[in-house]
Amino acid sequence: MKRVFLIAACCLLITSLAFSQMQPGQTQPIRPKTKVIHAPTTCPNDPVLMSDGTINGDDFLFAPPSTNYYALNAKGGHSYSVEVWDVFDPTVGMSPSITVTSDCTHAISGVMDVTSLDPDLSNGFSHRVSWIQSSDQMLYLAIASPDQNQNDVYDYYIRVTDTSLHNIHWSTFSYNTLWSLANLTPVDISGTLTVVSQQGVTLGTFPLTVPADGFAQVNAKVAGIPANQQGAATFVYVGPAGAVRGDVSLIRNDGNVVALEFFLPQHSSY
């Protein structure tokens, strides 16, 4: 367990040393900032988290039960994973809760506990949830500790990841397109493939269950995607970041594959 006073004392000591080493007229060097503590315990006065998988922390929760809040600008048609984990304290028989709310109080629907999916966060002071967002919305994430021991403080990291996967090009101009999604976990994963034309018109929405350690496919011709079209596709799912991978085959009329493309994560640099 961490003691807040010890952390605060260390921060003050480091700051004092930094200023004492500066020469007259010298500006303080800019260094990357690491947030040690902030405990936002009031809602909606909360920091906004990025959904690119950035690790935020370490933050902390007091006991007896306290709640920290964070804000998230969620986008409709995207899927998200929120995870909290403690790498500082010994394994304990309890875990924090993550509640995704629309107004600091009321939980939104469709949020699933995926703590035990690979990468497995079970048996620690950790938790992970995932959901598919229906519309653009400001959400508030409530992180709460169940510990009743008044002397306990838990440090933790928090991360929000937009798990949406994107196929940036498909075509039915003299080709057929085959979308393939692979599940890298031992649990079935549900999701939706949305196929959009070059003009931005939705040509098909396909709910899929990708079986555990298996894969699911959507064939453009079989699914009724019109000929002489091209565009992009998106797969969103309920599960941890990286739980599903995908590729896209462009197939000539003679059956030969002429191109193989990949689904890319929402914030991929490729």
Buried (B, 14 or more C-beta within 10 A) or exposed (E): BBEBEEBEEEEEEEEEEEEEEEEEEEEEEEEEEEEBBEBBEEBEEBEEBBBEBEEBBBBBBBBEEBBBBBBBEBBEBBBBBBBBBBEBBEEBEBBBBBBBBBEBEEEBEEBBEBBBBBEBBEEBBBBBBBBBBEEEEEBBBBBBBEBEEEEBBBBBBBBBBBBBBBBBBBBBEEBBBBBBBBBBBEBEBBBBBBBBBEEEEEBBEBEBEBEEEEBBBBBBBEBEBEEEBBBBBBBBBBBBBBBBBBBBBBBEEEEEEEBEBBBBBBEEEE
